[in-house]
Amino acid sequence: MFLLICFSAGRIHAQERAWDEPLEKADLLLFSSHSDDEHLFFAGILPYCAANGIKAQVVYMTNHNDYPLRNIELLNGLWAVGIRSYPVISHFPDLFSESLEEALRVYRNRGFFEEDFIEYCVVNIRRFKPQVIIGHDIAGEYGHGTHMLSAAALMKAAELAADSSYHSESFNLYGVWDTPKIYLNQWNERRIHLTSINEPLPFFDGKTAFQVSQHGFTYHQSQHWTWFYRWLFGTAEAPITNSTQIGLHQPGRFGLYRTLVGDDSPDASHFFENITLIKDITEQFPEETESEISAVYYDEPAVFLEPVITEEPRQYLKFVIPALIIISAAVLLLLLIRKKPKRK
């Protein structure tokens, strides 16, 4: 099924997204297992980067090619939180599992192995040469095996990306890269709490980075029937407007898994202590580049979709696709009957 939208000549329509190419070099590289994890368990990170001129690149560990709507939601959600560099989406399918062992088994049954995930991480680390990498909880947040596999692959890839003897193809293309800082969600060592994601941002009309991520998730309507919706937004009687209102899997709680630049200070509220951002390297990136980012990429004020909070998740979305298939089959059958030649 394809969707073709045509526009007349002139000003770009609001639906048209003038995406930039993926970054050549990133301040922050976010490995997100699925389309929507970037607004849920990594809530606040991407809006914070957009509001502060921090170059963030998103890399997805799986794709949703079997459900194209989710790919559209992915792009709309990223755009809504200020990301303009096109994401990298992997060739690994989205397969459900509830442990690392089960994840390895279900992917192996489809012809993918742990080494494939490690190699994918290494290639992207070398390609984008980030100062900071953000990865999943080793426990898979709520126990998702693909999240666990993503974290495990990243942890092994961190060392291999700096080893010139590993994966000669990406070494010849990009060289090696030893990432200065790597954070994992809910990591228990050298912990950091991102209080910055709950501070108002003038860039987003006074919304906090966490609230902007909530806005980003409103575009993932195919997932609103899940428990994620209430987890992120609360209920009509008790709406969530601050990440600290979330108990289990609270966004903004990370640990410094790996560092080449020393530990963070005890009151660190973001990932970039002891890091020189690309925008601060003035001799390599002149002032007009930064002005272009603020004046061209983000020249229009953010428009927010207020979520409609209901007491029950939107279960009806699970039946939309089957209903469309049944209707399409009925229409096709009717057309075939009408074309059947009449007997003389």
N, C-alpha and C positions, 0 to 999 in steps of 0.2 A: 504494500500500500504506500502510495506517494502523495505528498501534499504539495501542490504548486500554488504559490501566491504571486500575483503579478502587480506591479506598481507602475504608475505613470511617471513620465519624466519630471525632473525637478528635485525638490528637497527630499532627502531620505525619509521614508515613512518611519513612524515610531516602532513598528515591528521589525524593521531591518536593523541588524546588528553589525556594525562596522568593526569587526574583530581585528585586533592586531595579531601578528604572528606570535607563536610562543616566544618567550624571552630568550635572549642569547645568554644572559647571566641573571641569576635571581638572588635577591636577599634571602628569601624564604621559599622553600620547596615543601609543599604539602602533599603527602601521599594519602589519598582518600580511597577507601575500598569501593564505595558505591556512590552513585549520584544521590545525594542528600546528606551523607555523613559530614560533608564540609559545613553544613548549617546546623548539625545536631551536636555531635561529640567534639567538633572543632569550632563550635559556635563562637563568633566574635573575632576570630583570627583574621579572616580575609577582610572584613570591613575596617578593622583597625589598621591593617596594612594600607588599604586604599586611602584612608583618611590621612595617613601620615607619609604618603609618598614612598612607601616601602614596596619594592618590586616583589610580588608574590606570584609563583607559578604553581598551578594545580596539576597533579598527575593522578589519574584514576587507575586503580589496580584491576578493575573489571569493567566490562561494557554491558550495555543493556540493549544490544542490537535485536534481541528477540522481543523487545517491547519498546519500539521507537519513541513512544510518547515520553519515556523517561529521559531519553537523550535531549529532547526539546526542553523538558523541565530543567535538566542539568544546565543548559546554556542560559536559559532565562533566569535561573536562580543565581548563577555566577554574575551575570550582568547586573542584577539587582543589588548585589553587595559591592559593586564597584570594580570587579575584575574585567579587564579588557584584553588580556593576553589569552589567546585560545588555549584551552586545556589539552593535555595529552591523555588519550583514552586508550587503554590497553586492548590486546586481542584476547584476553582471558574472559570467558563467559562468567556470568553471575550464577554461582552454584551455592546452595545453602548447605550448611553443616553446623554442628554444635561442638566441635572440638578441633584442635589442630590435626590430630590423627585422621579424623573423618574428612577434613578439608583436603588433606594430602591424598586420601583415597578417592574422593569423588573427582578431583581434578586429574588424578592419574588415570582414572577410567575414561576421561575425555582426552587423554594424550598430553597432559601438562604435568610437569614435575616441579618439585621445590626449586631446583636449579634454574628453571625457566623464570620463576618469580624473582629470584636473587639477581639473575642476569638483567632482567627488566629494570630493577631498582638501580643497579650499577650503571647501566646505560644512561638513565635519566639524571643520576647524580653527576656523572661526568659531563653530560651535556649542559646542564644548567649551573654547575659549579656554585651551589648555594652556600651562604654563610650559615644558615640555620635550616634544619630539616625537622618536620613535624610528622610523627607517626602514631599509629593506633596503640591502644592498650594491649599488652601481651595476653590479657585474659579475654580479649575480644569484646570489650565494653560489656555488652549484655550476653556474652557467650557465643558470638558468631565466629565460626571457624575461619572464614575468609579474613576477618579482622585479625585473628591470631596469626594466620599465615602471612598477612601483610607486614605485621610487626616483626615476626621472626625473619622474614626475608630481608627487611630493611636493616635489622641488626647485623646480619651477616654481610650484607652488601656494603655497609659503612666501611668495613676494613678492606674489602676486596676492591672497592673503587679507587683506593690509593695504591693498589698493587699492579704494577705495569705488566706482570706476567699473566694477569687474568683478563680474558676476553679481548683478544688482540684487535678485533674489529672496532670496538668502541674506543680502545686505546689509541688506535691510529686516527680515528675521527676527532676525538676530544682530549686525548691525554688522560692523566689521572687527576683525581681530586680527593683531598683529605678534608672532610667537612668539619669546620670549627666547632659547631654545636648541634647536637641532636637531642630533641625532646620527644618523650613518649607520653601519651595520654595516661593519666592515673599512675604513672611510675612512682614508686615509693621512695626513691632516693633523690637527694638534692631537689626537693620539691619546690615548685613555684606556683603561686596563685595569681592568675591574671585578673587582678582587680581593675586593670585598665579597660577591660571590655564592658564594664558597667559605668563608665564615665561618659557624660554627654559629649557628642562630637559636633562642632559647628559644621563640619564638612557634610554631615548627614542631617542637617537641620535640627540639631539638638538630640537626635536619637543616639542611644548608646550602640556600641558595636554588637552587643548581644541582641538588642532589639532589631538591628539591621539584619542579623542572621535569621531571626524569627521571620522577618519580612521575606528573606530569601527562600525559606522553607514554604511560604505560602504558594510558591510556584510549583511545588512538588505535589500537586493535587492527587496524583495516583497513589500517594503514600499517606494521605490524610486519614484513611480508615484504620491505620495501625495505631499501636499504643504510643508511638513517637509523638503524635499530635498533642495528646493531653500532657505528655511528659514535657514538651517544650512550651506549651501555651497555658497549661492549667485548665481551669473550668471557668464558667461564667461567674460563679460565686467567688472563686479564688484564682484570678488570672495571674500568670507569671510574667513579670516585667524585668526581673533581675536574675542573673544566673545562679546566685546564691540561694534562691528559693527552691532550686532543684536539689533533691537529696541524693538519690542513687545516680551514679555516673555524672556527677555535676560537671558541666563544662568549665574550662578554665583551670583545671587542676592537672598539672603536668609535672614531670620530673626530668632533670637534666641527665639523660642517659650517657652522653658522651661529650667531652669538651676538650679543646686544644687551647682555650683562652682563659682558663680559670673558672672558678665557680661564680654563680650569681651572688649578689648581695642578699642578705636575709629578707629585705623588703622589696625585692625585684617584682615588678608588676607587668613585665613584658619580656620577650625573648632576646632582646638585642643589646643587653649589657656586654661590654668588651668587644663590640662588633662595629666595624666601619661600614655604613650603608653605602650603596651605590650612589645615591644622590649627594653624598658628602665627599665623593671623590671628584672634586671640581675640575681637576686637570684632565680627567678622562671623559666626564660628562658635563658639558658646558651649561650655563644657566638657562639658555633657551630650551634645552630639553625638558627641564623641570617645569618651565612656564607652559610648555606645550602640553604636558601631562595635566596640569590643573586647568588650562584654558580650553583645551580641545576635548580631551577625553571626558572631563567631568563638568562641562559647561552648563549642563541643565540640572536643576535641583532634583534631588531624589523624590520619587513619587512612591508612597507606601500604600500597600494593600493591607487594610486592617483585617485580621483573621476573624472569621465567624466561629465563635466557640460554641459547640453544642455539647450536651451531656453524653451523647453516644458517638463513637467514632463513625466515620462515613463509610459504613459497610456496603452501601449501594454501589460504590465504585467497583467492587469485585465482580459485579454482574453486568457491567456496561459492555465489556468486550464480548463475552458469550452471547449477549443479546444481539449485538451488531452482527455477529457471525450467523446466527439463526435467521435474522431478517434478510441478510444478503443471500443466504442459501435459498430462502423462500422466493425471493425476487427472481433469482436465476432459474429456479424450477418453473416458475410461472412463464418466463420468457421462452423456455424450451418447449413447454406445452403449447404455447401460442404459435410457435414456428413449425409444429408437427404437421406434415401434409395431410389434407383431408382425403378420405377414401371416396372413389367415384362410385 
